[in-house]
Amino acid sequence: METAYLKKCFGNSLTQALAEVARVRPSDPIEYLAHWLYHYRNVTKATEKSKHEMLWLKEEYEYSLKEAKMAEMLKQEEQQIQLKCEKCHQELLPKAVSSRKTQDLQEDTERLEEEALRQNSPPGISSVTLEAPQRALSS
């Protein structure tokens, strides 16, 4: 029962410590054993802490890689959307220009017709009387 407890609590550390005491043969083996075990514990804790930090760094690195991939995907998606918008604008621009030209041509034609009517008015009829019906029609 005591052996199981010692194996559970000390594991290989006690075996290594006793082997070190036997190899060095210090003048005070108990004090040497105590210092060796304290040192072993500090080294073990530092090693565990280092492992945890490395694990954490690895996880952070993987997370940052995922974020970078997501950012790149979003950037590509945004570029694709912008390209689609530019294509739509290019398709709509000629239509808008042609409809604007048609509207301008209609206005020019109306002005020309009014001027032609004024110039061709019969003698004795004022241009004021010709403009009144035209305005009524265009309103």
C-alpha positions as CSV (number, residue, x, y, z in Angstrom):
1,M,0.0,0.0,0.0
2,E,2.8,2.4,0.8
3,T,4.6,1.5,-2.4
4,A,1.6,2.4,-4.5
5,Y,1.3,5.8,-2.7
6,L,5.0,6.5,-3.2
7,K,4.8,5.5,-6.9
8,K,1.7,7.7,-7.3
9,C,3.2,10.8,-5.6
10,F,6.8,10.6,-6.6
11,G,6.8,8.4,-9.7
12,N,10.2,8.4,-11.3
13,S,11.4,11.5,-9.5
14,L,12.3,9.6,-6.3
15,T,14.1,6.9,-8.2
16,Q,16.1,9.5,-10.1
17,A,16.8,11.4,-6.9
18,L,18.1,8.3,-5.0
19,A,20.2,7.3,-8.1
20,E,21.7,10.8,-8.0
21,V,22.5,10.6,-4.3
22,A,24.2,7.3,-4.8
23,R,26.2,8.6,-7.7
24,V,27.3,11.9,-6.0
25,R,27.6,10.5,-2.4
26,P,27.3,13.9,-0.7
27,S,28.3,14.4,3.0
28,D,24.6,15.1,3.9
29,P,22.5,12.9,1.6
30,I,19.2,13.9,3.2
31,E,19.8,17.6,2.6
32,Y,21.0,16.8,-0.9
33,L,17.9,14.7,-1.6
34,A,15.6,17.5,-0.3
35,H,17.3,20.1,-2.5
36,W,17.3,17.8,-5.5
37,L,13.5,17.1,-5.1
38,Y,12.8,20.9,-4.8
39,H,14.8,21.6,-7.8
40,Y,13.1,18.7,-9.7
41,R,9.7,20.2,-8.8
42,N,10.7,23.6,-10.0
43,V,12.0,22.2,-13.3
44,T,8.9,20.1,-13.7
45,K,6.6,23.1,-13.1
46,A,8.6,25.2,-15.5
47,T,8.4,22.5,-18.2
48,E,4.7,22.1,-17.7
49,K,4.2,25.9,-17.9
50,S,6.3,26.0,-21.1
51,K,4.2,23.2,-22.6
52,H,1.0,25.0,-21.8
53,E,2.4,28.2,-23.3
54,M,3.5,26.4,-26.4
55,L,0.1,24.8,-26.7
56,W,-1.6,28.2,-26.2
57,L,0.8,29.8,-28.8
58,K,0.0,27.0,-31.2
59,E,-3.8,27.6,-30.7
60,E,-3.4,31.3,-31.1
61,Y,-1.4,30.8,-34.3
62,E,-4.0,28.5,-35.7
63,Y,-6.7,31.0,-34.8
64,S,-4.8,33.8,-36.4
65,L,-4.4,31.7,-39.6
66,K,-8.1,31.0,-39.6
67,E,-8.8,34.8,-39.2
68,A,-6.4,35.6,-42.0
69,K,-8.1,33.1,-44.3
70,M,-11.5,34.5,-43.5
71,A,-10.3,38.0,-44.1
72,E,-8.8,37.0,-47.4
73,M,-12.1,35.2,-48.4
74,L,-14.1,38.3,-47.4
75,K,-11.7,40.5,-49.5
76,Q,-12.1,38.3,-52.5
77,E,-15.9,38.2,-52.1
78,E,-15.9,42.0,-51.8
79,Q,-13.8,42.3,-55.0
80,Q,-16.3,39.9,-56.8
81,I,-19.2,42.0,-55.7
82,Q,-17.5,45.2,-56.9
83,L,-16.8,43.6,-60.3
84,K,-20.5,42.6,-60.6
85,C,-21.5,46.1,-59.7
86,E,-19.2,47.6,-62.2
87,K,-20.5,45.3,-64.9
88,C,-24.1,46.3,-64.0
89,H,-23.2,50.0,-64.1
90,Q,-21.5,49.5,-67.5
91,E,-24.6,47.7,-68.8
92,L,-27.0,50.4,-67.4
93,L,-24.9,53.4,-68.5
94,P,-25.5,53.1,-72.3
95,K,-29.2,52.7,-71.6
96,A,-29.3,55.8,-69.4
97,V,-27.3,57.8,-71.9
98,S,-29.6,56.7,-74.8
99,S,-32.7,57.6,-72.9
100,R,-31.2,61.0,-71.9
101,K,-30.4,61.6,-75.6
102,T,-33.9,60.7,-76.6
103,Q,-35.3,63.1,-74.1
104,D,-32.9,65.9,-75.2
105,L,-33.9,65.2,-78.9
106,Q,-37.6,65.5,-78.0
107,E,-37.0,68.8,-76.3
108,D,-35.0,70.1,-79.2
109,T,-37.7,69.0,-81.7
110,E,-40.4,70.8,-79.7
111,R,-38.4,74.0,-79.7
112,L,-37.7,73.7,-83.4
113,E,-41.4,73.2,-84.1
114,E,-42.3,76.3,-82.1
115,E,-39.8,78.4,-83.9
116,A,-41.0,77.1,-87.3
117,L,-44.6,77.9,-86.4
118,R,-43.6,81.5,-85.3
119,Q,-41.7,82.0,-88.6
120,N,-44.5,80.6,-90.8
121,S,-47.4,82.5,-89.1
122,P,-49.8,84.1,-91.6
123,P,-49.8,87.9,-91.8
124,G,-52.0,89.6,-89.3
125,I,-51.8,86.8,-86.7
126,S,-49.6,87.5,-83.8
127,S,-47.2,85.0,-82.4
128,V,-48.7,85.4,-79.0
129,T,-51.9,83.7,-80.2
130,L,-49.9,80.8,-81.6
131,E,-47.9,80.3,-78.4
132,A,-51.0,80.1,-76.1
133,P,-52.4,76.9,-77.7
134,Q,-49.0,75.3,-77.8
135,R,-48.5,76.0,-74.1
136,A,-51.9,74.5,-73.3
137,L,-51.1,71.4,-75.3
138,S,-47.7,70.9,-73.7
139,S,-49.0,71.4,-70.1
